[in-house]
Amino acid sequence: VDPEQDVDLFKLDLGLGDRLRLPEFIDLLDENGNDTNVDAEVQVFDSTGIPISPPFFDPFDPGYVIYQANQAGTFYVGISGSGNGGYDPNIEGSGFAGTPGKYDLTIETIGRQMGGNQSKLYFSRDNAFNDEGLYILDTSTGNPTLVGTNGDNVSGNVGLAPSDTSSFLYGSEPDNLLKINADGSVANLTGIGNIYTNTNGLAYDASRNILYGTDGSNFYTVNQSTGNPMSDFSLPPTSLSGLAFGNGGVYGLGDNQDLLFYDPNNDNWSVIGDTGISSWQDVGLAFDAEKNVLYAKRYNDTLLYEIDVSTAQTTSIGDTGFLEGGGLALVSDDVYAEPNDTIAQATNTGLTQENDGIFSFFGEIGDNTNVLPEDDVDFFKFDLGLGERVRISQNIELLDENGFVANAEVELFDETGQPFPINLDFLFTDTDNYDIYEANEAGTFYLGISGGSGSAAGNYGLTIETIGREMGGTGTIAPQLYFSSDSPDGDLYTLNRTTGNATPISTNPNFIGIRMGGLAPSESSDFLYGSDNSLFKINANGTVVNQIGNNFINYDGLAYDASRNILYGTDGSSLYSINPNTGEDTYLNTSSGSQGLAFGNGGVYGLGSQDLMFYDPNNNNWSTIGDTGISSWNNVGLAFDTEKNVLYAKRDGDTLLYEIDTSTAQTQSIGDTEVIYGGGLALVDKVSKGKLYFTSDYSGSGPWWMFNPPTSNPDGTPGSAETNSTRHGIT
């Protein structure tokens, strides 16, 4: 073809939502490399040769334009001389005469972040210098990347393990357990404390929230709150340095060349095979669940290794450049997971007619890889009874890495997907800019979050609150599960009984501010009983704590018998009955061995070891119901649910909320509270207790009576009626 009609075409593939970035202008040069003062024609075509719609400018570099694929496919970039823009890319020489010349071209494709796992292999370099202690290793080449900048990184530690969140890691150095931010910025010893032993290796079981450790010869669990070793297990056949959890157990490497495996169900170690490496001194070990392999990095060897977990066959991946050993941890971050784009796949908030409360969520508009980012929608499911209300923020901000993008669109749907449900009435907007809706009939509803003006995308935070209606008669609404954290601040929360989600009752300085080891309901839904080194009365909104009496026994657990108005307490070994009005206690001459108590089914349930216990007050004795399958219930809170006939439990060093069958002791996790501390639990039935008034048909002055429903005094004798010398006419 004539030089003036010459066209150069470049082929590329894009996925849905992927972008193509090109210079807006491309200079044409003559044969001597001089600028001709004209620009080349730049066009983009789809797979059939049809031009793509006009692009938009790069907001960070106006000299570039960006095309976005609205469907996956093959695309072509065409470069032609100035004035030759009307050619058919399927026919050679089909255009018009244009100015020819030489050019330089850069094509950049910007892939959209897809769903699934994004894994990072962290390496804590032992004996590091200049605080350069934490790296990410490339699992294909071994190439290290320093995390953060000098001065902000951790010093070397000898053990490393993932945690229950991708935002931090567990690390160990001599005598300390560390909580390390995944960006390397902070190594926090506060609240974790001293291990009092040199833990060489760490492994984390996310399914049971258990941290394992070894000092080389011993193997044990580590308390994630205090850092202290807890349960000792079967000794490994050789001295260990590196641990990693995977396939339901713990892999280990150490002084010899064998790969070991610990089975927690049988408490025994077995040899998988010979790795072919004579010694794994000061080794870091990490498990890759997707590939079912281990990664290992040892002392005095710069290589990163991959180990087959079935055969122990070992191959080198690449050179890290470091001779030091240390710790390894593979952290998998479920990024852009997108299960909730239709009401059929809506995220279940756990808010039901029987379980009112608050649901909090952090999500993203733009993470569904099946549609364009701005077309993404997130749905959330909740139930309301007749007269119940839902409270939703009027403005939900969408944010990107640069800050505010737009306010999201917030819309309500009924169970058929119909917007503006006719069975949901808008009432008003409160002072915090939350919209209040009330159900005019019971039903299932959905909240939809989508892009705001201009079909924006971004991250968002969401809170949905359902408010139970106070019904006629006893005024029953959904029970509240209260949790008093045994943290330095003594925080008070409500826990969602379906998801485990924790909601603070109030904010400082109105928190109770006392570390409550025990918690129990009372005769009123307005306050709770709590114990630290004394007995307390706590307002249910967390604002006031009043001490009851001067008894200074440290009750680890409390239980309240509403039928007899008696409190029970335990100090971890002995059981007491307590007068809730004076705080005076009576030793019941029986050992409990429990740290958490809850009253139900006419007696007191107790947890401490892995067995669920039951105290019968009629016989003054304890019996074993069964094995919960959890090795230790340290500093546990316990609460009884009358309606479901189950117990709820929250222990120290474990963020999960558990449900326990009161007949079999079978235990299952409900969800993550994201609170590591133990404390107290109390399930409060929101019931307004009634009073029966009576006046005698007596024509003179004299007493009248107000009868309480049948109750007992703390000693078991019947309660008495209240009297008043003034007679009122009451129908």
NORBEL-V381398 format. One record per residue. N is the residue number from 1. RES is the residue in one small letter. PSI is psi in whole degrees, -180 to 180 (NA if undefined). Layout:
n=N res=RES psi=PSI
n=N res=RES psi=PSI
This chain:
n=1 res=v psi=165
n=2 res=d psi=145
n=3 res=p psi=-34
n=4 res=e psi=-20
n=5 res=q psi=8
n=6 res=d psi=141
n=7 res=v psi=136
n=8 res=d psi=128
n=9 res=l psi=140
n=10 res=f psi=130
n=11 res=k psi=141
n=12 res=l psi=159
n=13 res=d psi=142
n=14 res=l psi=144
n=15 res=g psi=171
n=16 res=l psi=124
n=17 res=g psi=-9
n=18 res=d psi=158
n=19 res=r psi=153
n=20 res=l psi=128
n=21 res=r psi=124
n=22 res=l psi=154
n=23 res=p psi=143
n=24 res=e psi=-39
n=25 res=f psi=138
n=26 res=i psi=119
n=27 res=d psi=140
n=28 res=l psi=133
n=29 res=l psi=151
n=30 res=d psi=-175
n=31 res=e psi=-16
n=32 res=n psi=3
n=33 res=g psi=14
n=34 res=n psi=147
n=35 res=d psi=131
n=36 res=t psi=-4
n=37 res=n psi=18
n=38 res=v psi=156
n=39 res=d psi=149
n=40 res=a psi=155
n=41 res=e psi=128
n=42 res=v psi=123
n=43 res=q psi=156
n=44 res=v psi=135
n=45 res=f psi=151
n=46 res=d psi=-172
n=47 res=s psi=-18
n=48 res=t psi=-7
n=49 res=g psi=9
n=50 res=i psi=133
n=51 res=p psi=143
n=52 res=i psi=150
n=53 res=s psi=155
n=54 res=p psi=143
n=55 res=p psi=-179
n=56 res=f psi=161
n=57 res=f psi=147
n=58 res=d psi=119
n=59 res=p psi=-19
n=60 res=f psi=-12
n=61 res=d psi=92
n=62 res=p psi=-12
n=63 res=g psi=-1
n=64 res=y psi=149
n=65 res=v psi=155
n=66 res=i psi=130
n=67 res=y psi=143
n=68 res=q psi=133
n=69 res=a psi=121
n=70 res=n psi=2
n=71 res=q psi=154
n=72 res=a psi=146
n=73 res=g psi=-173
n=74 res=t psi=139
n=75 res=f psi=162
n=76 res=y psi=138
n=77 res=v psi=126
n=78 res=g psi=131
n=79 res=i psi=126
n=80 res=s psi=169
n=81 res=g psi=156
n=82 res=s psi=125
n=83 res=g psi=-11
n=84 res=n psi=73
n=85 res=g psi=-5
n=86 res=g psi=27
n=87 res=y psi=161
n=88 res=d psi=117
n=89 res=p psi=-9
n=90 res=n psi=-11
n=91 res=i psi=121
n=92 res=e psi=135
n=93 res=g psi=24
n=94 res=s psi=-5
n=95 res=g psi=-159
n=96 res=f psi=167
n=97 res=a psi=131
n=98 res=g psi=174
n=99 res=t psi=120
n=100 res=p psi=174
n=101 res=g psi=172
n=102 res=k psi=157
n=103 res=y psi=162
n=104 res=d psi=137
n=105 res=l psi=136
n=106 res=t psi=123
n=107 res=i psi=126
n=108 res=e psi=125
n=109 res=t psi=138
n=110 res=i psi=104
n=111 res=g psi=142
n=112 res=r psi=140
n=113 res=q psi=126
n=114 res=m psi=171
n=115 res=g psi=171
n=116 res=g psi=-159
n=117 res=n psi=137
n=118 res=q psi=110
n=119 res=s psi=146
n=120 res=k psi=132
n=121 res=l psi=106
n=122 res=y psi=142
n=123 res=f psi=122
n=124 res=s psi=111
n=125 res=r psi=120
n=126 res=d psi=142
n=127 res=n psi=41
n=128 res=a psi=158
n=129 res=f psi=153
n=130 res=n psi=33
n=131 res=d psi=20
n=132 res=e psi=72
n=133 res=g psi=-19
n=134 res=l psi=131
n=135 res=y psi=162
n=136 res=i psi=129
n=137 res=l psi=136
n=138 res=d psi=122
n=139 res=t psi=-3
n=140 res=s psi=-32
n=141 res=t psi=-18
n=142 res=g psi=-3
n=143 res=n psi=130
n=144 res=p psi=147
n=145 res=t psi=124
n=146 res=l psi=134
n=147 res=v psi=123
n=148 res=g psi=-155
n=149 res=t psi=164
n=150 res=n psi=144
n=151 res=g psi=-22
n=152 res=d psi=-12
n=153 res=n psi=162
n=154 res=v psi=153
n=155 res=s psi=174
n=156 res=g psi=140
n=157 res=n psi=160
n=158 res=v psi=-13
n=159 res=g psi=150
n=160 res=l psi=143
n=161 res=a psi=152
n=162 res=p psi=174
n=163 res=s psi=-164
n=164 res=d psi=2
n=165 res=t psi=152
n=166 res=s psi=0
n=167 res=s psi=-15
n=168 res=f psi=164
n=169 res=l psi=158
n=170 res=y psi=136
n=171 res=g psi=154
n=172 res=s psi=141
n=173 res=e psi=172
n=174 res=p psi=119
n=175 res=d psi=6
n=176 res=n psi=143
n=177 res=l psi=132
n=178 res=l psi=149
n=179 res=k psi=116
n=180 res=i psi=122
n=181 res=n psi=140
n=182 res=a psi=-15
n=183 res=d psi=4
n=184 res=g psi=6
n=185 res=s psi=-28
n=186 res=v psi=134
n=187 res=a psi=108
n=188 res=n psi=117
n=189 res=l psi=-15
n=190 res=t psi=128
n=191 res=g psi=-4
n=192 res=i psi=-43
n=193 res=g psi=-165
n=194 res=n psi=138
n=195 res=i psi=-27
n=196 res=y psi=24
n=197 res=t psi=155
n=198 res=n psi=92
n=199 res=t psi=114
n=200 res=n psi=-39
n=201 res=g psi=151
n=202 res=l psi=149
n=203 res=a psi=141
n=204 res=y psi=125
n=205 res=d psi=104
n=206 res=a psi=-30
n=207 res=s psi=-29
n=208 res=r psi=3
n=209 res=n psi=51
n=210 res=i psi=134
n=211 res=l psi=122
n=212 res=y psi=152
n=213 res=g psi=160
n=214 res=t psi=143
n=215 res=d psi=15
n=216 res=g psi=-45
n=217 res=s psi=-37
n=218 res=n psi=156
n=219 res=f psi=130
n=220 res=y psi=170
n=221 res=t psi=154
n=222 res=v psi=129
n=223 res=n psi=119
n=224 res=q psi=-14
n=225 res=s psi=-38
n=226 res=t psi=-21
n=227 res=g psi=-1
n=228 res=n psi=142
n=229 res=p psi=143
n=230 res=m psi=-102
n=231 res=s psi=129
n=232 res=d psi=136
n=233 res=f psi=-175
n=234 res=s psi=138
n=235 res=l psi=139
n=236 res=p psi=156
n=237 res=p psi=-12
n=238 res=t psi=163
n=239 res=s psi=133
n=240 res=l psi=152
n=241 res=s psi=-39
n=242 res=g psi=140
n=243 res=l psi=152
n=244 res=a psi=136
n=245 res=f psi=136
n=246 res=g psi=152
n=247 res=n psi=37
n=248 res=g psi=5
n=249 res=g psi=-167
n=250 res=v psi=124
n=251 res=y psi=148
n=252 res=g psi=144
n=253 res=l psi=147
n=254 res=g psi=-132
n=255 res=d psi=-29
n=256 res=n psi=-171
n=257 res=q psi=5
n=258 res=d psi=143
n=259 res=l psi=127
n=260 res=l psi=159
n=261 res=f psi=131
n=262 res=y psi=127
n=263 res=d psi=109
n=264 res=p psi=-21
n=265 res=n psi=-33
n=266 res=n psi=-5
n=267 res=d psi=51
n=268 res=n psi=155
n=269 res=w psi=146
n=270 res=s psi=158
n=271 res=v psi=124
n=272 res=i psi=-46
n=273 res=g psi=179
n=274 res=d psi=124
n=275 res=t psi=-17
n=276 res=g psi=-2
n=277 res=i psi=126
n=278 res=s psi=-33
n=279 res=s psi=143
n=280 res=w psi=66
n=281 res=q psi=135
n=282 res=d psi=49
n=283 res=v psi=143
n=284 res=g psi=142
n=285 res=l psi=136
n=286 res=a psi=146
n=287 res=f psi=134
n=288 res=d psi=104
n=289 res=a psi=-34
n=290 res=e psi=-41
n=291 res=k psi=-11
n=292 res=n psi=48
n=293 res=v psi=167
n=294 res=l psi=149
n=295 res=y psi=142
n=296 res=a psi=140
n=297 res=k psi=119
n=298 res=r psi=173
n=299 res=y psi=146
n=300 res=n psi=32
n=301 res=d psi=124
n=302 res=t psi=-7
n=303 res=l psi=148
n=304 res=l psi=134
n=305 res=y psi=154
n=306 res=e psi=133
n=307 res=i psi=129
n=308 res=d psi=124
n=309 res=v psi=-14
n=310 res=s psi=-37
n=311 res=t psi=-15
n=312 res=a psi=7
n=313 res=q psi=133
n=314 res=t psi=133
n=315 res=t psi=149
n=316 res=s psi=139
n=317 res=i psi=-49
n=318 res=g psi=-180
n=319 res=d psi=125
n=320 res=t psi=-21
n=321 res=g psi=-1
n=322 res=f psi=134
n=323 res=l psi=-22
n=324 res=e psi=152
n=325 res=g psi=-160
n=326 res=g psi=-142
n=327 res=g psi=151
n=328 res=l psi=145
n=329 res=a psi=125
n=330 res=l psi=119
n=331 res=v psi=119
n=332 res=s psi=122
n=333 res=d psi=114
n=334 res=d psi=94
n=335 res=v psi=142
n=336 res=y psi=32
n=337 res=a psi=138
n=338 res=e psi=83
n=339 res=p psi=0
n=340 res=n psi=43
n=341 res=d psi=-7
n=342 res=t psi=165
n=343 res=i psi=-25
n=344 res=a psi=-25
n=345 res=q psi=18
n=346 res=a psi=146
n=347 res=t psi=126
n=348 res=n psi=116
n=349 res=t psi=-17
n=350 res=g psi=2
n=351 res=l psi=113
n=352 res=t psi=179
n=353 res=q psi=-28
n=354 res=e psi=-7
n=355 res=n psi=77
n=356 res=d psi=160
n=357 res=g psi=-154
n=358 res=i psi=133
n=359 res=f psi=128
n=360 res=s psi=145
n=361 res=f psi=142
n=362 res=f psi=124
n=363 res=g psi=-169
n=364 res=e psi=133
n=365 res=i psi=120
n=366 res=g psi=6
n=367 res=d psi=5
n=368 res=n psi=112
n=369 res=t psi=1
n=370 res=n psi=-13
n=371 res=v psi=168
n=372 res=l psi=150
n=373 res=p psi=-42
n=374 res=e psi=-10
n=375 res=d psi=2
n=376 res=d psi=147
n=377 res=v psi=140
n=378 res=d psi=132
n=379 res=f psi=146
n=380 res=f psi=133
n=381 res=k psi=138
n=382 res=f psi=160
n=383 res=d psi=146
n=384 res=l psi=142
n=385 res=g psi=171
n=386 res=l psi=124
n=387 res=g psi=-5
n=388 res=e psi=159
n=389 res=r psi=156
n=390 res=v psi=141
n=391 res=r psi=121
n=392 res=i psi=138
n=393 res=s psi=137
n=394 res=q psi=-34
n=395 res=n psi=116
n=396 res=i psi=114
n=397 res=e psi=139
n=398 res=l psi=131
n=399 res=l psi=145
n=400 res=d psi=-169
n=401 res=e psi=-16
n=402 res=n psi=-1
n=403 res=g psi=-147
n=404 res=f psi=134
n=405 res=v psi=-56
n=406 res=a psi=168
n=407 res=n psi=135
n=408 res=a psi=157
n=409 res=e psi=129
n=410 res=v psi=123
n=411 res=e psi=144
n=412 res=l psi=145
n=413 res=f psi=153
n=414 res=d psi=-176
n=415 res=e psi=-14
n=416 res=t psi=-6
n=417 res=g psi=7
n=418 res=q psi=125
n=419 res=p psi=165
n=420 res=f psi=64
n=421 res=p psi=134
n=422 res=i psi=-17
n=423 res=n psi=18
n=424 res=l psi=120
n=425 res=d psi=132
n=426 res=f psi=130
n=427 res=l psi=-60
n=428 res=f psi=171
n=429 res=t psi=125
n=430 res=d psi=-179
n=431 res=t psi=-17
n=432 res=d psi=15
n=433 res=n psi=38
n=434 res=y psi=135
n=435 res=d psi=135
n=436 res=i psi=124
n=437 res=y psi=150
n=438 res=e psi=137
n=439 res=a psi=124
n=440 res=n psi=-1
n=441 res=e psi=156
n=442 res=a psi=147
n=443 res=g psi=178
n=444 res=t psi=138
n=445 res=f psi=161
n=446 res=y psi=138
n=447 res=l psi=128
n=448 res=g psi=133
n=449 res=i psi=127
n=450 res=s psi=176
n=451 res=g psi=149
n=452 res=g psi=-147
n=453 res=s psi=136
n=454 res=g psi=16
n=455 res=s psi=56
n=456 res=a psi=165
n=457 res=a psi=159
n=458 res=g psi=180
n=459 res=n psi=155
n=460 res=y psi=160
n=461 res=g psi=139
n=462 res=l psi=139
n=463 res=t psi=126
n=464 res=i psi=127
n=465 res=e psi=126
n=466 res=t psi=141
n=467 res=i psi=113
n=468 res=g psi=145
n=469 res=r psi=137
n=470 res=e psi=115
n=471 res=m psi=173
n=472 res=g psi=167
n=473 res=g psi=-116
n=474 res=t psi=-7
n=475 res=g psi=37
n=476 res=t psi=130
n=477 res=i psi=-179
n=478 res=a psi=137
n=479 res=p psi=155
n=480 res=q psi=133
n=481 res=l psi=110
n=482 res=y psi=144
n=483 res=f psi=122
n=484 res=s psi=111
n=485 res=s psi=132
n=486 res=d psi=51
n=487 res=s psi=169
n=488 res=p psi=-29
n=489 res=d psi=-11
n=490 res=g psi=45
n=491 res=d psi=147
n=492 res=l psi=132
n=493 res=y psi=164
n=494 res=t psi=143
n=495 res=l psi=135
n=496 res=n psi=123
n=497 res=r psi=-4
n=498 res=t psi=-37
n=499 res=t psi=-17
n=500 res=g psi=-4
n=501 res=n psi=130
n=502 res=a psi=133
n=503 res=t psi=119
n=504 res=p psi=142
n=505 res=i psi=-42
n=506 res=s psi=-177
n=507 res=t psi=158
n=508 res=n psi=143
n=509 res=p psi=20
n=510 res=n psi=-2
n=511 res=f psi=158
n=512 res=i psi=-32
n=513 res=g psi=13
n=514 res=i psi=137
n=515 res=r psi=103
n=516 res=m psi=111
n=517 res=g psi=-30
n=518 res=g psi=150
n=519 res=l psi=143
n=520 res=a psi=151
n=521 res=p psi=175
n=522 res=s psi=-168
n=523 res=e psi=-6
n=524 res=s psi=147
n=525 res=s psi=-2
n=526 res=d psi=-18
n=527 res=f psi=165
n=528 res=l psi=161
n=529 res=y psi=136
n=530 res=g psi=156
n=531 res=s psi=138
n=532 res=d psi=-107
n=533 res=n psi=4
n=534 res=s psi=176
n=535 res=l psi=137
n=536 res=f psi=154
n=537 res=k psi=122
n=538 res=i psi=124
n=539 res=n psi=141
n=540 res=a psi=-14
n=541 res=n psi=5
n=542 res=g psi=10
n=543 res=t psi=-27
n=544 res=v psi=139
n=545 res=v psi=123
n=546 res=n psi=131
n=547 res=q psi=142
n=548 res=i psi=115
n=549 res=g psi=-168
n=550 res=n psi=30
n=551 res=n psi=125
n=552 res=f psi=30
n=553 res=i psi=135
n=554 res=n psi=95
n=555 res=y psi=118
n=556 res=d psi=-31
n=557 res=g psi=150
n=558 res=l psi=149
n=559 res=a psi=144
n=560 res=y psi=125
n=561 res=d psi=103
n=562 res=a psi=-29
n=563 res=s psi=-27
n=564 res=r psi=0
n=565 res=n psi=52
n=566 res=i psi=137
n=567 res=l psi=143
n=568 res=y psi=144
n=569 res=g psi=153
n=570 res=t psi=143
n=571 res=d psi=15
n=572 res=g psi=-20
n=573 res=s psi=-44
n=574 res=s psi=158
n=575 res=l psi=138
n=576 res=y psi=151
n=577 res=s psi=143
n=578 res=i psi=134
n=579 res=n psi=115
n=580 res=p psi=-14
n=581 res=n psi=-35
n=582 res=t psi=-19
n=583 res=g psi=-1
n=584 res=e psi=138
n=585 res=d psi=159
n=586 res=t psi=123
n=587 res=y psi=129
n=588 res=l psi=9
n=589 res=n psi=39
n=590 res=t psi=143
n=591 res=s psi=136
n=592 res=s psi=-42
n=593 res=g psi=12
n=594 res=s psi=152
n=595 res=q psi=-23
n=596 res=g psi=137
n=597 res=l psi=152
n=598 res=a psi=138
n=599 res=f psi=135
n=600 res=g psi=152
n=601 res=n psi=38
n=602 res=g psi=5
n=603 res=g psi=-168
n=604 res=v psi=124
n=605 res=y psi=148
n=606 res=g psi=145
n=607 res=l psi=141
n=608 res=g psi=-64
n=609 res=s psi=-162
n=610 res=q psi=-5
n=611 res=d psi=141
n=612 res=l psi=126
n=613 res=m psi=161
n=614 res=f psi=129
n=615 res=y psi=126
n=616 res=d psi=109
n=617 res=p psi=-21
n=618 res=n psi=-34
n=619 res=n psi=-5
n=620 res=n psi=49
n=621 res=n psi=156
n=622 res=w psi=147
n=623 res=s psi=157
n=624 res=t psi=126
n=625 res=i psi=-46
n=626 res=g psi=178
n=627 res=d psi=125
n=628 res=t psi=-17
n=629 res=g psi=-2
n=630 res=i psi=126
n=631 res=s psi=-32
n=632 res=s psi=140
n=633 res=w psi=67
n=634 res=n psi=130
n=635 res=n psi=49
n=636 res=v psi=144
n=637 res=g psi=143
n=638 res=l psi=138
n=639 res=a psi=146
n=640 res=f psi=134
n=641 res=d psi=107
n=642 res=t psi=-41
n=643 res=e psi=-42
n=644 res=k psi=-11
n=645 res=n psi=46
n=646 res=v psi=167
n=647 res=l psi=150
n=648 res=y psi=142
n=649 res=a psi=140
n=650 res=k psi=120
n=651 res=r psi=173
n=652 res=d psi=146
n=653 res=g psi=18
n=654 res=d psi=124
n=655 res=t psi=-6
n=656 res=l psi=149
n=657 res=l psi=133
n=658 res=y psi=154
n=659 res=e psi=133
n=660 res=i psi=128
n=661 res=d psi=124
n=662 res=t psi=-14
n=663 res=s psi=-38
n=664 res=t psi=-15
n=665 res=a psi=7
n=666 res=q psi=133
n=667 res=t psi=136
n=668 res=q psi=148
n=669 res=s psi=140
n=670 res=i psi=-48
n=671 res=g psi=179
n=672 res=d psi=122
n=673 res=t psi=-19
n=674 res=e psi=20
n=675 res=v psi=121
n=676 res=i psi=-21
n=677 res=y psi=156
n=678 res=g psi=-163
n=679 res=g psi=-140
n=680 res=g psi=151
n=681 res=l psi=146
n=682 res=a psi=125
n=683 res=l psi=120
n=684 res=v psi=117
n=685 res=d psi=121
n=686 res=k psi=80
n=687 res=v psi=127
n=688 res=s psi=114
n=689 res=k psi=134
n=690 res=g psi=160
n=691 res=k psi=139
n=692 res=l psi=119
n=693 res=y psi=144
n=694 res=f psi=133
n=695 res=t psi=136
n=696 res=s psi=152
n=697 res=d psi=70
n=698 res=y psi=129
n=699 res=s psi=0
n=700 res=g psi=-175
n=701 res=s psi=155
n=702 res=g psi=180
n=703 res=p psi=152
n=704 res=w psi=162
n=705 res=w psi=146
n=706 res=m psi=116
n=707 res=f psi=128
n=708 res=n psi=154
n=709 res=p psi=154
n=710 res=p psi=123
n=711 res=t psi=176
n=712 res=s psi=155
n=713 res=n psi=165
n=714 res=p psi=-25
n=715 res=d psi=3
n=716 res=g psi=-7
n=717 res=t psi=154
n=718 res=p psi=147
n=719 res=g psi=159
n=720 res=s psi=163
n=721 res=a psi=150
n=722 res=e psi=142
n=723 res=t psi=159
n=724 res=n psi=137
n=725 res=s psi=-6
n=726 res=t psi=132
n=727 res=r psi=131
n=728 res=h psi=146
n=729 res=g psi=112
n=730 res=i psi=130
n=731 res=t psi=NA
